[in-house]
Amino acid sequence: MGGKKSNITNKIKRVRVLNGYSQVELAERVGATRQTIIAVEAERYAPSLELAFRIAHVLKEPIDGLFVFDPSNLD
């Protein structure tokens, strides 16, 4: 992935904590690994569309409430 930061930011950690889920619990509920959740929360990895929808569903948030796309860095 190099040093380039994703144009996608998210509020997953804050919402996850408010819902009382650990990273392991969220990972299990969405069918991912804890390492994937860590990377997504740290914005080092943009999840697949399906994983993004799964996370939004489990956290009971609209997808555009969890993920924000900033097109200003596009080449």
NORJOWO-V846734 format. One record per residue. RES is the residue in one letter. D_LAST is the distance of its C-alpha to the last C-alpha in whole Angstrom. Layout:
BEGIN
[[RES;D_LAST] [RES;D_LAST]]
END
This chain:
BEGIN
[[M;16] [G;16] [G;15] [K;12] [K;13] [S;13] [N;11] [I;15] [T;18] [N;21] [K;25] [I;27] [K;29] [R;30] [V;31] [R;32] [V;35] [L;36] [N;37] [G;39] [Y;37] [S;36] [Q;33] [V;36] [E;37] [L;34] [A;33] [E;36] [R;36] [V;32] [G;33] [A;31] [T;31] [R;32] [Q;29] [T;27] [I;27] [I;27] [A;24] [V;23] [E;24] [A;23] [E;19] [R;19] [Y;19] [A;18] [P;21] [S;21] [L;22] [E;26] [L;26] [A;24] [F;27] [R;29] [I;29] [A;29] [H;32] [V;34] [L;33] [K;34] [E;30] [P;28] [I;25] [D;23] [G;25] [L;24] [F;21] [V;18] [F;15] [D;12] [P;9] [S;9] [N;6] [L;4] [D;0]]
END
